[in-house]
């Protein structure tokens, strides 16, 4: 939580005030209710993203590589 809060305060130049802390807590709680975040160690522990909301890097399928190479396009494999 501390790292997330520090990132938001430094990136968006937010004041480190009680109103900012309250909104941060409300945002985390709303994310938990919606299933975006979960607390593996309880309310005092870390905040983690659920598996559904993690960003995955998509790699092209082998079929797409073969089609693009057969069309005469050059590319690294």
mmCIF file as gemmi writes it, N, C-alpha and C atoms, coordinates in Angstrom:
data_model
loop_
_atom_site.group_PDB
_atom_site.id
_atom_site.type_symbol
_atom_site.label_atom_id
_atom_site.label_alt_id
_atom_site.label_comp_id
_atom_site.label_asym_id
_atom_site.label_entity_id
_atom_site.label_seq_id
_atom_site.pdbx_PDB_ins_code
_atom_site.Cartn_x
_atom_site.Cartn_y
_atom_site.Cartn_z
_atom_site.occupancy
_atom_site.B_iso_or_equiv
_atom_site.pdbx_formal_charge
_atom_site.auth_seq_id
_atom_site.auth_asym_id
_atom_site.pdbx_PDB_model_num
ATOM 1 N N . UNK Axp A 1 ? 0.817 -1.2 0 1 0 ? 1 A 1
ATOM 2 C CA . UNK Axp A 1 ? 0 0 0 1 0 ? 1 A 1
ATOM 3 C C . UNK Axp A 1 ? 0.854 1.255 0 1 0 ? 1 A 1
ATOM 4 N N . UNK Axp A 2 ? 1.911 1.206 0.752 1 0 ? 2 A 1
ATOM 5 C CA . UNK Axp A 2 ? 2.787 2.379 0.865 1 0 ? 2 A 1
ATOM 6 C C . UNK Axp A 2 ? 3.408 2.712 -0.493 1 0 ? 2 A 1
ATOM 7 N N . UNK Axp A 3 ? 3.849 1.693 -1.209 1 0 ? 3 A 1
ATOM 8 C CA . UNK Axp A 3 ? 4.475 1.929 -2.512 1 0 ? 3 A 1
ATOM 9 C C . UNK Axp A 3 ? 3.47 2.498 -3.512 1 0 ? 3 A 1
ATOM 10 N N . UNK Axp A 4 ? 2.247 1.979 -3.498 1 0 ? 4 A 1
ATOM 11 C CA . UNK Axp A 4 ? 1.21 2.48 -4.408 1 0 ? 4 A 1
ATOM 12 C C . UNK Axp A 4 ? 0.885 3.93 -4.076 1 0 ? 4 A 1
ATOM 13 N N . UNK Axp A 5 ? 0.73 4.201 -2.789 1 0 ? 5 A 1
ATOM 14 C CA . UNK Axp A 5 ? 0.401 5.562 -2.353 1 0 ? 5 A 1
ATOM 15 C C . UNK Axp A 5 ? 1.521 6.535 -2.717 1 0 ? 5 A 1
ATOM 16 N N . UNK Axp A 6 ? 2.775 6.161 -2.467 1 0 ? 6 A 1
ATOM 17 C CA . UNK Axp A 6 ? 3.904 7.029 -2.809 1 0 ? 6 A 1
ATOM 18 C C . UNK Axp A 6 ? 3.976 7.277 -4.31 1 0 ? 6 A 1
ATOM 19 N N . UNK Axp A 7 ? 3.723 6.239 -5.106 1 0 ? 7 A 1
ATOM 20 C CA . UNK Axp A 7 ? 3.733 6.392 -6.553 1 0 ? 7 A 1
ATOM 21 C C . UNK Axp A 7 ? 2.683 7.405 -6.996 1 0 ? 7 A 1
ATOM 22 N N . UNK Axp A 8 ? 1.468 7.281 -6.468 1 0 ? 8 A 1
ATOM 23 C CA . UNK Axp A 8 ? 0.394 8.202 -6.85 1 0 ? 8 A 1
ATOM 24 C C . UNK Axp A 8 ? 0.701 9.634 -6.428 1 0 ? 8 A 1
ATOM 25 N N . UNK Axp A 9 ? 1.211 9.809 -5.219 1 0 ? 9 A 1
ATOM 26 C CA . UNK Axp A 9 ? 1.517 11.152 -4.721 1 0 ? 9 A 1
ATOM 27 C C . UNK Axp A 9 ? 2.622 11.799 -5.549 1 0 ? 9 A 1
ATOM 28 N N . UNK Axp A 10 ? 3.671 11.043 -5.871 1 0 ? 10 A 1
ATOM 29 C CA . UNK Axp A 10 ? 4.8 11.6 -6.621 1 0 ? 10 A 1
ATOM 30 C C . UNK Axp A 10 ? 4.476 11.799 -8.1 1 0 ? 10 A 1
ATOM 31 N N . UNK Axp A 11 ? 3.752 10.875 -8.695 1 0 ? 11 A 1
ATOM 32 C CA . UNK Axp A 11 ? 3.457 10.958 -10.123 1 0 ? 11 A 1
ATOM 33 C C . UNK Axp A 11 ? 2.447 12.053 -10.436 1 0 ? 11 A 1
ATOM 34 N N . UNK Axp A 12 ? 1.408 12.137 -9.632 1 0 ? 12 A 1
ATOM 35 C CA . UNK Axp A 12 ? 0.325 13.073 -9.912 1 0 ? 12 A 1
ATOM 36 C C . UNK Axp A 12 ? 0.374 14.328 -9.045 1 0 ? 12 A 1
ATOM 37 N N . UNK Axp A 13 ? 1.471 14.51 -8.326 1 0 ? 13 A 1
ATOM 38 C CA . UNK Axp A 13 ? 1.7 15.713 -7.504 1 0 ? 13 A 1
ATOM 39 C C . UNK Axp A 13 ? 0.533 15.971 -6.545 1 0 ? 13 A 1
ATOM 40 N N . UNK Axp A 14 ? 0.089 14.921 -5.87 1 0 ? 14 A 1
ATOM 41 C CA . UNK Axp A 14 ? -1.009 15.035 -4.911 1 0 ? 14 A 1
ATOM 42 C C . UNK Axp A 14 ? -0.469 15.473 -3.556 1 0 ? 14 A 1
ATOM 43 N N . UNK Axp A 15 ? -1.244 16.229 -2.802 1 0 ? 15 A 1
ATOM 44 C CA . UNK Axp A 15 ? -0.806 16.584 -1.452 1 0 ? 15 A 1
ATOM 45 C C . UNK Axp A 15 ? -0.951 15.375 -0.533 1 0 ? 15 A 1
ATOM 46 N N . UNK Axp A 16 ? -0.004 15.197 0.366 1 0 ? 16 A 1
ATOM 47 C CA . UNK Axp A 16 ? -0.061 14.085 1.311 1 0 ? 16 A 1
ATOM 48 C C . UNK Axp A 16 ? -0.88 14.531 2.515 1 0 ? 16 A 1
ATOM 49 N N . UNK Axp A 17 ? -2.2 14.52 2.343 1 0 ? 17 A 1
ATOM 50 C CA . UNK Axp A 17 ? -3.12 15 3.37 1 0 ? 17 A 1
ATOM 51 C C . UNK Axp A 17 ? -4.087 13.879 3.742 1 0 ? 17 A 1
ATOM 52 N N . UNK Axp A 18 ? -4.865 14.113 4.773 1 0 ? 18 A 1
ATOM 53 C CA . UNK Axp A 18 ? -5.825 13.1 5.208 1 0 ? 18 A 1
ATOM 54 C C . UNK Axp A 18 ? -6.897 12.852 4.148 1 0 ? 18 A 1
ATOM 55 N N . UNK Axp A 19 ? -7.258 13.878 3.379 1 0 ? 19 A 1
ATOM 56 C CA . UNK Axp A 19 ? -8.264 13.681 2.329 1 0 ? 19 A 1
ATOM 57 C C . UNK Axp A 19 ? -7.725 12.768 1.224 1 0 ? 19 A 1
ATOM 58 N N . UNK Axp A 20 ? -6.448 12.902 0.898 1 0 ? 20 A 1
ATOM 59 C CA . UNK Axp A 20 ? -5.827 12.028 -0.096 1 0 ? 20 A 1
ATOM 60 C C . UNK Axp A 20 ? -5.788 10.601 0.421 1 0 ? 20 A 1
ATOM 61 N N . UNK Axp A 21 ? -5.439 10.433 1.696 1 0 ? 21 A 1
ATOM 62 C CA . UNK Axp A 21 ? -5.39 9.098 2.292 1 0 ? 21 A 1
ATOM 63 C C . UNK Axp A 21 ? -6.769 8.447 2.298 1 0 ? 21 A 1
ATOM 64 N N . UNK Axp A 22 ? -7.79 9.233 2.601 1 0 ? 22 A 1
ATOM 65 C CA . UNK Axp A 22 ? -9.153 8.703 2.638 1 0 ? 22 A 1
ATOM 66 C C . UNK Axp A 22 ? -9.585 8.246 1.252 1 0 ? 22 A 1
ATOM 67 N N . UNK Axp A 23 ? -9.309 9.053 0.242 1 0 ? 23 A 1
ATOM 68 C CA . UNK Axp A 23 ? -9.687 8.68 -1.127 1 0 ? 23 A 1
ATOM 69 C C . UNK Axp A 23 ? -8.909 7.453 -1.601 1 0 ? 23 A 1
ATOM 70 N N . UNK Axp A 24 ? -7.652 7.351 -1.188 1 0 ? 24 A 1
ATOM 71 C CA . UNK Axp A 24 ? -6.844 6.186 -1.535 1 0 ? 24 A 1
ATOM 72 C C . UNK Axp A 24 ? -7.458 4.92 -0.927 1 0 ? 24 A 1
ATOM 73 N N . UNK Axp A 25 ? -7.824 4.987 0.35 1 0 ? 25 A 1
ATOM 74 C CA . UNK Axp A 25 ? -8.444 3.833 1.016 1 0 ? 25 A 1
ATOM 75 C C . UNK Axp A 25 ? -9.771 3.469 0.355 1 0 ? 25 A 1
ATOM 76 N N . UNK Axp A 26 ? -10.549 4.486 -0.005 1 0 ? 26 A 1
ATOM 77 C CA . UNK Axp A 26 ? -11.833 4.235 -0.663 1 0 ? 26 A 1
ATOM 78 C C . UNK Axp A 26 ? -11.629 3.566 -2.026 1 0 ? 26 A 1
ATOM 79 N N . UNK Axp A 27 ? -10.612 3.994 -2.763 1 0 ? 27 A 1
ATOM 80 C CA . UNK Axp A 27 ? -10.335 3.408 -4.077 1 0 ? 27 A 1
ATOM 81 C C . UNK Axp A 27 ? -9.9 1.949 -3.941 1 0 ? 27 A 1
ATOM 82 N N . UNK Axp A 28 ? -9.062 1.659 -2.953 1 0 ? 28 A 1
ATOM 83 C CA . UNK Axp A 28 ? -8.629 0.277 -2.72 1 0 ? 28 A 1
ATOM 84 C C . UNK Axp A 28 ? -9.836 -0.583 -2.336 1 0 ? 28 A 1
ATOM 85 N N . UNK Axp A 29 ? -10.68 -0.086 -1.442 1 0 ? 29 A 1
ATOM 86 C CA . UNK Axp A 29 ? -11.858 -0.85 -1.017 1 0 ? 29 A 1
ATOM 87 C C . UNK Axp A 29 ? -12.826 -1.091 -2.169 1 0 ? 29 A 1
ATOM 88 N N . UNK Axp A 30 ? -13.01 -0.099 -3.022 1 0 ? 30 A 1
ATOM 89 C CA . UNK Axp A 30 ? -13.894 -0.268 -4.173 1 0 ? 30 A 1
ATOM 90 C C . UNK Axp A 30 ? -13.309 -1.301 -5.144 1 0 ? 30 A 1
ATOM 91 N N . UNK Axp A 31 ? -11.981 -1.288 -5.311 1 0 ? 31 A 1
ATOM 92 C CA . UNK Axp A 31 ? -11.33 -2.285 -6.159 1 0 ? 31 A 1
ATOM 93 C C . UNK Axp A 31 ? -11.478 -3.691 -5.61 1 0 ? 31 A 1
ATOM 94 N N . UNK Axp A 32 ? -11.459 -3.822 -4.287 1 0 ? 32 A 1
ATOM 95 C CA . UNK Axp A 32 ? -11.656 -5.131 -3.661 1 0 ? 32 A 1
ATOM 96 C C . UNK Axp A 32 ? -13.094 -5.599 -3.878 1 0 ? 32 A 1
ATOM 97 N N . UNK Axp A 33 ? -14.055 -4.699 -3.714 1 0 ? 33 A 1
ATOM 98 C CA . UNK Axp A 33 ? -15.463 -5.047 -3.916 1 0 ? 33 A 1
ATOM 99 C C . UNK Axp A 33 ? -15.738 -5.481 -5.352 1 0 ? 33 A 1
ATOM 100 N N . UNK Axp A 34 ? -15.095 -4.832 -6.314 1 0 ? 34 A 1
ATOM 101 C CA . UNK Axp A 34 ? -15.307 -5.16 -7.724 1 0 ? 34 A 1
ATOM 102 C C . UNK Axp A 34 ? -14.506 -6.379 -8.166 1 0 ? 34 A 1
ATOM 103 N N . UNK Axp A 35 ? -13.592 -6.86 -7.327 1 0 ? 35 A 1
ATOM 104 C CA . UNK Axp A 35 ? -12.805 -8.034 -7.672 1 0 ? 35 A 1
ATOM 105 C C . UNK Axp A 35 ? -11.547 -7.716 -8.451 1 0 ? 35 A 1
ATOM 106 N N . UNK Axp A 36 ? -11.121 -6.468 -8.456 1 0 ? 36 A 1
ATOM 107 C CA . UNK Axp A 36 ? -9.893 -6.083 -9.148 1 0 ? 36 A 1
ATOM 108 C C . UNK Axp A 36 ? -8.683 -6.387 -8.277 1 0 ? 36 A 1
ATOM 109 N N . UNK Axp A 37 ? -8.792 -6.102 -6.982 1 0 ? 37 A 1
ATOM 110 C CA . UNK Axp A 37 ? -7.725 -6.36 -6.02 1 0 ? 37 A 1
ATOM 111 C C . UNK Axp A 37 ? -8.156 -7.443 -5.047 1 0 ? 37 A 1
ATOM 112 N N . UNK Axp A 38 ? -7.172 -8.061 -4.384 1 0 ? 38 A 1
ATOM 113 C CA . UNK Axp A 38 ? -7.465 -8.939 -3.264 1 0 ? 38 A 1
ATOM 114 C C . UNK Axp A 38 ? -6.374 -8.779 -2.217 1 0 ? 38 A 1
ATOM 115 N N . UNK Axp A 39 ? -6.704 -9.153 -1.01 1 0 ? 39 A 1
ATOM 116 C CA . UNK Axp A 39 ? -5.791 -9.03 0.126 1 0 ? 39 A 1
ATOM 117 C C . UNK Axp A 39 ? -5.431 -10.435 0.605 1 0 ? 39 A 1
ATOM 118 N N . UNK Axp A 40 ? -4.286 -10.989 0.168 1 0 ? 40 A 1
ATOM 119 C CA . UNK Axp A 40 ? -3.954 -12.366 0.529 1 0 ? 40 A 1
ATOM 120 C C . UNK Axp A 40 ? -3.671 -12.562 2.017 1 0 ? 40 A 1
ATOM 121 N N . UNK Axp A 41 ? -3.193 -11.55 2.718 1 0 ? 41 A 1
ATOM 122 C CA . UNK Axp A 41 ? -2.842 -11.679 4.13 1 0 ? 41 A 1
ATOM 123 C C . UNK Axp A 41 ? -3.79 -10.922 5.044 1 0 ? 41 A 1
ATOM 124 N N . UNK Axp A 42 ? -4.949 -10.564 4.56 1 0 ? 42 A 1
ATOM 125 C CA . UNK Axp A 42 ? -5.902 -9.846 5.388 1 0 ? 42 A 1
ATOM 126 C C . UNK Axp A 42 ? -5.831 -8.345 5.174 1 0 ? 42 A 1
ATOM 127 N N . UNK Axp A 43 ? -6.591 -7.589 5.967 1 0 ? 43 A 1
ATOM 128 C CA . UNK Axp A 43 ? -6.704 -6.143 5.737 1 0 ? 43 A 1
ATOM 129 C C . UNK Axp A 43 ? -5.424 -5.353 5.973 1 0 ? 43 A 1
ATOM 130 N N . UNK Axp A 44 ? -4.506 -5.835 6.75 1 0 ? 44 A 1
ATOM 131 C CA . UNK Axp A 44 ? -3.258 -5.106 7.006 1 0 ? 44 A 1
ATOM 132 C C . UNK Axp A 44 ? -2.13 -5.526 6.066 1 0 ? 44 A 1
ATOM 133 N N . UNK Axp A 45 ? -2.381 -6.504 5.212 1 0 ? 45 A 1
ATOM 134 C CA . UNK Axp A 45 ? -1.342 -7.029 4.332 1 0 ? 45 A 1
ATOM 135 C C . UNK Axp A 45 ? -1.267 -6.305 3.003 1 0 ? 45 A 1
ATOM 136 N N . UNK Axp A 46 ? -0.545 -6.89 2.065 1 0 ? 46 A 1
ATOM 137 C CA . UNK Axp A 46 ? -0.362 -6.264 0.749 1 0 ? 46 A 1
ATOM 138 C C . UNK Axp A 46 ? -1.63 -6.318 -0.097 1 0 ? 46 A 1
ATOM 139 N N . UNK Axp A 47 ? -1.674 -5.457 -1.088 1 0 ? 47 A 1
ATOM 140 C CA . UNK Axp A 47 ? -2.773 -5.409 -2.049 1 0 ? 47 A 1
ATOM 141 C C . UNK Axp A 47 ? -2.243 -6 -3.346 1 0 ? 47 A 1
ATOM 142 N N . UNK Axp A 48 ? -2.978 -6.961 -3.911 1 0 ? 48 A 1
ATOM 143 C CA . UNK Axp A 48 ? -2.533 -7.593 -5.149 1 0 ? 48 A 1
ATOM 144 C C . UNK Axp A 48 ? -3.65 -7.567 -6.173 1 0 ? 48 A 1
ATOM 145 N N . UNK Axp A 49 ? -3.258 -7.593 -7.449 1 0 ? 49 A 1
ATOM 146 C CA . UNK Axp A 49 ? -4.222 -7.689 -8.541 1 0 ? 49 A 1
ATOM 147 C C . UNK Axp A 49 ? -4.702 -9.125 -8.665 1 0 ? 49 A 1
ATOM 148 N N . UNK Axp A 50 ? -5.967 -9.303 -9.037 1 0 ? 50 A 1
ATOM 149 C CA . UNK Axp A 50 ? -6.451 -10.645 -9.318 1 0 ? 50 A 1
ATOM 150 C C . UNK Axp A 50 ? -5.869 -11.102 -10.646 1 0 ? 50 A 1
ATOM 151 N N . UNK Axp A 51 ? -5.883 -12.398 -10.887 1 0 ? 51 A 1
ATOM 152 C CA . UNK Axp A 51 ? -5.305 -12.942 -12.117 1 0 ? 51 A 1
ATOM 153 C C . UNK Axp A 51 ? -6.018 -12.439 -13.361 1 0 ? 51 A 1
ATOM 154 N N . UNK Axp A 52 ? -7.308 -12.136 -13.257 1 0 ? 52 A 1
ATOM 155 C CA . UNK Axp A 52 ? -8.07 -11.661 -14.412 1 0 ? 52 A 1
ATOM 156 C C . UNK Axp A 52 ? -7.605 -10.289 -14.884 1 0 ? 52 A 1
ATOM 157 N N . UNK Axp A 53 ? -7.057 -9.481 -13.989 1 0 ? 53 A 1
ATOM 158 C CA . UNK Axp A 53 ? -6.711 -8.102 -14.321 1 0 ? 53 A 1
ATOM 159 C C . UNK Axp A 53 ? -5.219 -7.88 -14.543 1 0 ? 53 A 1
ATOM 160 N N . UNK Axp A 54 ? -4.425 -8.939 -14.509 1 0 ? 54 A 1
ATOM 161 C CA . UNK Axp A 54 ? -3.002 -8.777 -14.778 1 0 ? 54 A 1
ATOM 162 C C . UNK Axp A 54 ? -2.794 -8.582 -16.27 1 0 ? 54 A 1
ATOM 163 N N . UNK Axp A 55 ? -1.834 -7.759 -16.617 1 0 ? 55 A 1
ATOM 164 C CA . UNK Axp A 55 ? -1.537 -7.473 -18.019 1 0 ? 55 A 1
ATOM 165 C C . UNK Axp A 55 ? -0.674 -8.601 -18.567 1 0 ? 55 A 1
ATOM 166 N N . UNK Axp A 56 ? -1.132 -9.178 -19.663 1 0 ? 56 A 1
ATOM 167 C CA . UNK Axp A 56 ? -0.393 -10.268 -20.287 1 0 ? 56 A 1
ATOM 168 C C . UNK Axp A 56 ? 0.168 -9.786 -21.615 1 0 ? 56 A 1
ATOM 169 N N . UNK Axp A 57 ? 1.399 -10.17 -21.889 1 0 ? 57 A 1
ATOM 170 C CA . UNK Axp A 57 ? 1.995 -9.852 -23.183 1 0 ? 57 A 1
ATOM 171 C C . UNK Axp A 57 ? 1.554 -10.92 -24.171 1 0 ? 57 A 1
ATOM 172 N N . UNK Axp A 58 ? 0.953 -10.473 -25.249 1 0 ? 58 A 1
ATOM 173 C CA . UNK Axp A 58 ? 0.49 -11.42 -26.249 1 0 ? 58 A 1
ATOM 174 C C . UNK Axp A 58 ? 1.57 -11.616 -27.298 1 0 ? 58 A 1
ATOM 175 N N . UNK Axp A 59 ? 1.896 -12.878 -27.525 1 0 ? 59 A 1
ATOM 176 C CA . UNK Axp A 59 ? 2.875 -13.21 -28.549 1 0 ? 59 A 1
ATOM 177 C C . UNK Axp A 59 ? 2.116 -13.759 -29.754 1 0 ? 59 A 1
ATOM 178 N N . UNK Axp A 60 ? 2.588 -13.485 -30.964 1 0 ? 60 A 1
ATOM 179 C CA . UNK Axp A 60 ? 1.894 -14.002 -32.144 1 0 ? 60 A 1
ATOM 180 C C . UNK Axp A 60 ? 1.991 -15.523 -32.208 1 0 ? 60 A 1
ATOM 181 N N . UNK Axp A 61 ? 0.929 -16.14 -32.721 1 0 ? 61 A 1
ATOM 182 C CA . UNK Axp A 61 ? 0.918 -17.589 -32.877 1 0 ? 61 A 1
ATOM 183 C C . UNK Axp A 61 ? 1.885 -17.99 -33.983 1 0 ? 61 A 1
ATOM 184 N N . UNK Axp A 62 ? 2.256 -19.265 -33.989 1 0 ? 62 A 1
ATOM 185 C CA . UNK Axp A 62 ? 3.15 -19.765 -35.031 1 0 ? 62 A 1
ATOM 186 C C . UNK Axp A 62 ? 2.506 -19.653 -36.404 1 0 ? 62 A 1
ATOM 187 N N . UNK Axp A 63 ? 1.175 -19.838 -36.484 1 0 ? 63 A 1
ATOM 188 C CA . UNK Axp A 63 ? 0.482 -19.727 -37.767 1 0 ? 63 A 1
ATOM 189 C C . UNK Axp A 63 ? 0.592 -18.312 -38.325 1 0 ? 63 A 1
ATOM 190 N N . UNK Axp A 64 ? 0.486 -17.306 -37.467 1 0 ? 64 A 1
ATOM 191 C CA . UNK Axp A 64 ? 0.603 -15.919 -37.911 1 0 ? 64 A 1
ATOM 192 C C . UNK Axp A 64 ? 2.01 -15.629 -38.416 1 0 ? 64 A 1
ATOM 193 N N . UNK Axp A 65 ? 3.022 -16.209 -37.767 1 0 ? 65 A 1
ATOM 194 C CA . UNK Axp A 65 ? 4.396 -16.011 -38.221 1 0 ? 65 A 1
ATOM 195 C C . UNK Axp A 65 ? 4.604 -16.641 -39.591 1 0 ? 65 A 1
ATOM 196 N N . UNK Axp A 66 ? 4.06 -17.843 -39.799 1 0 ? 66 A 1
ATOM 197 C CA . UNK Axp A 66 ? 4.227 -18.516 -41.086 1 0 ? 66 A 1
ATOM 198 C C . UNK Axp A 66 ? 3.528 -17.746 -42.197 1 0 ? 66 A 1
ATOM 199 N N . UNK Axp A 67 ? 2.343 -17.221 -41.937 1 0 ? 67 A 1
ATOM 200 C CA . UNK Axp A 67 ? 1.612 -16.456 -42.95 1 0 ? 67 A 1
ATOM 201 C C . UNK Axp A 67 ? 2.369 -15.185 -43.294 1 0 ? 67 A 1
ATOM 202 N N . UNK Axp A 68 ? 2.883 -14.485 -42.277 1 0 ? 68 A 1
ATOM 203 C CA . UNK Axp A 68 ? 3.58 -13.234 -42.557 1 0 ? 68 A 1
ATOM 204 C C . UNK Axp A 68 ? 4.889 -13.491 -43.297 1 0 ? 68 A 1
ATOM 205 N N . UNK Axp A 69 ? 5.566 -14.593 -42.995 1 0 ? 69 A 1
ATOM 206 C CA . UNK Axp A 69 ? 6.81 -14.897 -43.698 1 0 ? 69 A 1
ATOM 207 C C . UNK Axp A 69 ? 6.537 -15.387 -45.119 1 0 ? 69 A 1
ATOM 208 N N . UNK Axp A 70 ? 5.427 -16.095 -45.332 1 0 ? 70 A 1
ATOM 209 C CA . UNK Axp A 70 ? 5.122 -16.582 -46.673 1 0 ? 70 A 1
ATOM 210 C C . UNK Axp A 70 ? 4.669 -15.446 -47.592 1 0 ? 70 A 1
ATOM 211 N N . UNK Axp A 71 ? 4.218 -14.338 -47.028 1 0 ? 71 A 1
ATOM 212 C CA . UNK Axp A 71 ? 3.811 -13.188 -47.834 1 0 ? 71 A 1
ATOM 213 C C . UNK Axp A 71 ? 5.004 -12.349 -48.267 1 0 ? 71 A 1
ATOM 214 N N . UNK Axp A 72 ? 6.197 -12.74 -47.911 1 0 ? 72 A 1
ATOM 215 C CA . UNK Axp A 72 ? 7.381 -12.013 -48.321 1 0 ? 72 A 1
ATOM 216 C C . UNK Axp A 72 ? 7.805 -10.928 -47.36 1 0 ? 72 A 1
ATOM 217 N N . UNK Axp A 73 ? 7.16 -10.834 -46.216 1 0 ? 73 A 1
ATOM 218 C CA . UNK Axp A 73 ? 7.546 -9.823 -45.236 1 0 ? 73 A 1
ATOM 219 C C . UNK Axp A 73 ? 8.752 -10.323 -44.455 1 0 ? 73 A 1
ATOM 220 N N . UNK Axp A 74 ? 9.641 -9.428 -44.177 1 0 ? 74 A 1
ATOM 221 C CA . UNK Axp A 74 ? 10.816 -9.79 -43.402 1 0 ? 74 A 1
ATOM 222 C C . UNK Axp A 74 ? 10.575 -9.456 -41.941 1 0 ? 74 A 1
ATOM 223 N N . UNK Axp A 75 ? 11.038 -10.299 -41.093 1 0 ? 75 A 1
ATOM 224 C CA . UNK Axp A 75 ? 10.892 -10.042 -39.669 1 0 ? 75 A 1
ATOM 225 C C . UNK Axp A 75 ? 11.739 -11.009 -38.88 1 0 ? 75 A 1
ATOM 226 N N . UNK Axp A 76 ? 12.026 -10.637 -37.68 1 0 ? 76 A 1
ATOM 227 C CA . UNK Axp A 76 ? 12.807 -11.506 -36.808 1 0 ? 76 A 1
ATOM 228 C C . UNK Axp A 76 ? 11.885 -12.508 -36.143 1 0 ? 76 A 1
ATOM 229 N N . UNK Axp A 77 ? 12.382 -13.709 -36.006 1 0 ? 77 A 1
ATOM 230 C CA . UNK Axp A 77 ? 11.603 -14.76 -35.347 1 0 ? 77 A 1
ATOM 231 C C . UNK Axp A 77 ? 12.165 -14.963 -33.963 1 0 ? 77 A 1
